[in-house]
Amino acid sequence: MKIGYDAKRAFANFTGLGNYARSTIGNICKVYPAHEYYLYTPKKVADGASDFIHDIKNAHIRGPRNLFYGTFSAAWRRFGIAADAAHDQIDLYHGLSHEIPDGIEKTNIKTVVTIHDLIFKRFPHYYKKIDRKIYDNKIKHAVKFAHTIIAISEQTKKDIIEFYQVAENKIEVIYQACDTIFEKKQSSIALNVVKEKYALPANYLLYVGTIEERKNALVILQAMLELPSHVKLVMVGKKKSYGLIIDAFIKKHELNDRVIQINQVDFKDLPAIYQAANIFIYPSKFEGFGIPIIEALQSETPVIAAKGSCLAEAGGPNSLYFEPSNAEELAGLIADLLADESKQKSMAASGKKYGEKFNGEKIATELMGLYQSILSR
């Protein structure tokens, strides 16, 4: 079988959509080495960007085949890939992030598209008007012509049905795999090295995610005001304009010595940062899935997450949940959990067990089963 992937984000994006693309491609190439995989990416692959397919002989990187599309890479992704995939005799093409190329519906290639979330539909004020229009056009085309749609959560499946009136039987829920790097327990030496590298306190609460309004990190700071002064918070994530609100709150309430902000970390250091934390907090108002929760569970760190959207799907029955606007409720959950070491250990163990359902090999098996089902129709 020849399988094609939209691999732009696998090589160029090192956050959510990029992580999904790398884990999907890397896992399926390794678990099913008998097939051939074609990775379509518009830009030259930088050193180190292809490490996720290192030593995999059945993965072939493809770029634009002429000067025009090499110059106008966005046009190639939208209009050129279909012809290139047909030229490569691809059997099935998987658009990993909301889109499939125009014209591929006129070929014999079967298609799958992954829809991660429709936040721009549910919360349009978070997005520019032009961006909403672009996202909407791409998704309309994808859900109309793809043979099957993958939703990465039951919440996203519900949103696809609601906003695009897609038949339920056209949508399959297949969760995102968690990188295996989080499964390995870090040694005390490794933990200390990372703590020293980022000047982390001995004990801390942890937030990992973009610092933007929807992610709602401010509620954690508000909860900090209700907690003893020795409780510290580490925030890992790139700041957007919402970061100004965060900084102003920290300054106003004199939290500088209790809040450590880290704009960017090496991915290889993240497992140690998770594992050294007492509690992981994910207060997002709405998500398509919430992979940082899975990373925390795999790291055996207890999770407190916001109610609503899909976070309970990611966190499972043994994590704790609060109303995303209720700082007092959050503070109470944190205080109770910090005071109960046996509950922390119980949540860590049950969370690790629940996190096994997001194992890369398991997800790859589900994907290949779907591919084979589509091709047999």
LINCORGI-V648310 format. One line per field, one symbol per residue. phi: phi as a letter, one per 20 degrees, with the letter a starting at -180 (. if undefined). A space follows every 50 residues. Layout:
phi = ???
This chain:
phi = .dddcfdgffdccdcgfffffffffffffffcffedcddecfdgffgnfd gfdgmeeeddeccgebfgffedfffffedefgfffffelfebddeebmbc ffnffedeefcccedeacffefcffecfgfffffgffffgffffdffbdd debfffggffffeclefgfeddecfefegfgefefeffffffffgfgdle ffcaecccqgecgffmfgfffffgfedgfffdcdddrfedgggffffffg ffdldgedcddcfbcfgfeggffffeefbdccegfabfbofgffgfffem dgddcffnldffffemfdedcbffddffffgfffffffecfffgffffff fffffffdffffffffffffgffffef
